[in-house]
Amino acid sequence: MNIRLFVATSLLCLAAPLTQADTVVVGDTITVRDSQTSVPTRGMRMKLVESRFGAPKARHAPVGKPPITRWDYDGFSVYFEYDHVVHSVVAAP
């Protein structure tokens, strides 16, 4: 691969805006909308989440194998597999 093409493509990927979306369920209707809530991203470690977002309001014990842990914050929850974020969920208004 041409090195210039590789560098240009890499820079474009870094410059692309990252958007987040909320999944909202009301009754039998599911909608997705843009989210304005800042949440931890997939792959972040627990220590980094806590340093950036503060201590959670609640920490739930790990469940299952692999262990899945949930931390609850005001407005969102974070799910970890071992000590890495696998998903962040924004609470419906």
SEKE-96588 format. One record per residue (C-alpha): residue number from 1; z, y, x. Coordinates in pm, 1 decimal, padded with zeros to 6 digits. Layout:
BEGIN
[NUM [Z Y X]],
...
//
This chain:
BEGIN
[1 [00000.0 00000.0 00000.0]],
[2 [-00079.8 00347.7 00120.8]],
[3 [00244.2 00513.0 00238.8]],
[4 [00152.3 00849.0 00080.8]],
[5 [00093.5 00683.7 -00255.5]],
[6 [00425.4 00500.6 -00225.5]],
[7 [00617.1 00819.9 -00141.5]],
[8 [00445.3 01017.9 -00419.5]],
[9 [00519.4 00746.8 -00675.9]],
[10 [00881.8 00723.4 -00561.9]],
[11 [00929.7 01099.0 -00591.3]],
[12 [00779.4 01103.6 -00940.3]],
[13 [01018.7 00831.7 -01049.4]],
[14 [01314.0 01029.9 -00918.6]],
[15 [01192.9 01348.2 -01086.2]],
[16 [01142.2 01185.4 -01427.7]],
[17 [01404.0 01300.3 -01676.9]],
[18 [01662.4 01043.6 -01771.2]],
[19 [01727.4 01039.2 -02142.5]],
[20 [02005.5 00864.5 -02325.4]],
[21 [01998.1 00748.8 -02682.2]],
[22 [02257.9 00669.1 -02944.8]],
[23 [02214.3 00375.9 -03179.8]],
[24 [02359.5 00470.3 -03516.9]],
[25 [02427.4 00209.9 -03785.0]],
[26 [02500.1 00324.1 -04140.1]],
[27 [02502.0 00046.5 -04400.4]],
[28 [02178.2 -00146.9 -04352.5]],
[29 [02000.1 00134.2 -04167.2]],
[30 [01974.0 00148.3 -03787.8]],
[31 [01845.4 00463.5 -03619.6]],
[32 [01814.8 00576.3 -03258.6]],
[33 [01858.0 00940.6 -03163.4]],
[34 [01885.4 01138.8 -02841.3]],
[35 [02239.0 01157.6 -02707.1]],
[36 [02402.8 01465.9 -02566.0]],
[37 [02711.6 01268.1 -02461.5]],
[38 [02749.7 01201.7 -02090.2]],
[39 [02847.9 00837.4 -02036.6]],
[40 [02875.0 00600.1 -01740.1]],
[41 [02548.6 00430.5 -01643.3]],
[42 [02476.3 00063.4 -01589.4]],
[43 [02596.0 -00066.6 -01253.5]],
[44 [02868.3 00192.5 -01192.5]],
[45 [03195.7 00045.1 -01066.4]],
[46 [03527.4 00092.1 -01246.4]],
[47 [03668.4 00317.8 -00972.3]],
[48 [03367.7 00549.7 -00994.4]],
[49 [03386.0 00560.3 -01375.7]],
[50 [03753.2 00653.9 -01360.0]],
[51 [03696.8 00918.0 -01091.8]],
[52 [03412.7 01082.2 -01289.7]],
[53 [03541.7 01043.6 -01646.6]],
[54 [03918.4 01022.5 -01596.1]],
[55 [04156.2 00756.1 -01716.6]],
[56 [04050.0 00586.6 -02040.8]],
[57 [04256.5 00625.0 -02359.1]],
[58 [04276.2 00244.5 -02383.1]],
[59 [04200.1 -00049.0 -02154.6]],
[60 [04136.0 -00382.6 -02323.5]],
[61 [04202.2 -00710.2 -02147.2]],
[62 [03902.1 -00908.3 -02017.5]],
[63 [03751.4 -01161.2 -02260.7]],
[64 [03527.8 -01462.8 -02191.5]],
[65 [03335.1 -01586.6 -01891.0]],
[66 [03208.9 -01380.7 -01723.8]],
[67 [03499.3 -01150.2 -01807.9]],
[68 [03398.9 -00851.5 -02022.7]],
[69 [03640.9 -00558.6 -02023.8]],
[70 [03627.3 -00253.7 -02254.2]],
[71 [03758.5 00093.2 -02181.9]],
[72 [03779.2 00344.3 -02466.3]],
[73 [03734.2 00719.3 -02414.2]],
[74 [03712.5 01003.7 -02665.2]],
[75 [03368.7 00957.5 -02819.5]],
[76 [03249.8 00648.0 -02631.1]],
[77 [03341.1 00303.0 -02498.3]],
[78 [03239.9 00141.8 -02170.2]],
[79 [03186.2 -00233.3 -02126.2]],
[80 [03226.7 -00392.1 -01782.8]],
[81 [03129.5 -00733.1 -01648.2]],
[82 [03377.8 -00793.0 -01369.7]],
[83 [03400.0 -00434.1 -01234.4]],
[84 [03043.4 -00311.4 -01310.5]],
[85 [02928.2 -00119.4 -01620.1]],
[86 [02694.1 -00323.6 -01837.9]],
[87 [02681.0 -00086.1 -02137.2]],
[88 [02821.8 00240.1 -02271.4]],
[89 [02840.4 00296.7 -02646.8]],
[90 [02871.0 00640.7 -02807.7]],
[91 [03080.4 00652.6 -03126.2]],
[92 [02901.4 00764.8 -03442.2]],
[93 [03008.6 01110.8 -03557.6]],
//
